[in-house]
Amino acid sequence: MDESSVNKPNEISLNVFLMAVEKKAYNMALISTGNREEALDIVQDAMFKFATHYADKATEQWKPLFYRIVQNLIMDWHRKQKVRRIMTFWREEDSTPEPWLASLNDCPETILCKHQKSNATLSILHELPVKQQQCFLLRAWEGLSVKETARAMNCSEGTIKTHFSRASAKLKQCIEAMNE
Amino acid sequence: MSNKTRPDHERDVCAILDRQVTTMDSSVEDKLTRMRLKALAVQRPSKSRPLMNTAKYAPVLSVLIFASILFLSQEPMEEAVIVMPISMVLPDSGNNANIPVPTEDIAMLEDMEFVLWLASNEAEL
């Protein structure tokens, strides 16, 4: 299957939309799960659900709807992980973490500082509570409005403001501590 | 949220995230492209939904049809109506077929039956 097989107008616009959001959605899932395969699974499920059920909606609704699916899948993943951790509390974690979650001292010396800073920032984001983390990513990075973020995360606008300010404050504090 | 009003630390974080997207592993990009095209392929036949639904529920439908045939075949048949002899049905068959039965005779028989009944009642009294 190649890209030329996408030909109808609605499909073209859906293709363009998915192309625009897939990488960010993948990164959001990756930061939240810390696992590449899980992140890919989440994006795949989100794309399938969106294409199957919501592609006929108005295009201006697509972004919040798509991110809502992604958010739901991320929250489901965390719930399942929580249950799994309870059920298998005696077992060690067997998944290999992403490079930015591993030791920060492995990088070559020339790019050490820049790399370390990036990795450390991503680690801080990963350590944030899921809702704060996703709220920050949707608001600050994806550029959704408070209303759109509230719709995507299925909570009130006040809650979004609280999550965002807490995430931002925590990030500021950690980045400043890292720079000192 | 505009870049001008955004605090420095938020801009830094976004720059790092953007860098992560631009320097994404090509294998991940390929996987994402394949997923996207699959999702579009899933979306495509949505216009022929009735046909798709028929195909989807075909096994269920066939089981239902089979079960209903089985049920109908096992249901007790209504008792067959005894067929009258053809000679009684056809007007021109039999020995006295051409002789019409007068309605007055039937009335007279009924009257006689009534009189007999009255007489027997009186005899009992």
Interface residues (C-beta under 8 A of the other chain):
Chain A: M1 D2 E3 S5 V6 K8 E11 L14 N15 L18 M19 E22 K23 K24 Y26 N27 R36 L40 V43 Q44 M47 F48 F50 A51 T52 A55 D56 K117 S118 T121 L122 L125 F136 L137 R139 A140 W141 G143 S168 L171 K172 I175 E176
Chain B: M1 R6 P7 H9 E10 D12 V13 C14 I16 L17 D18 R19 Q20 V21 M24 V28 E29 K31 L32 T33 R34 M35 R36 L37 K38 A39 L40 A41 V42 Q43 R44 S46
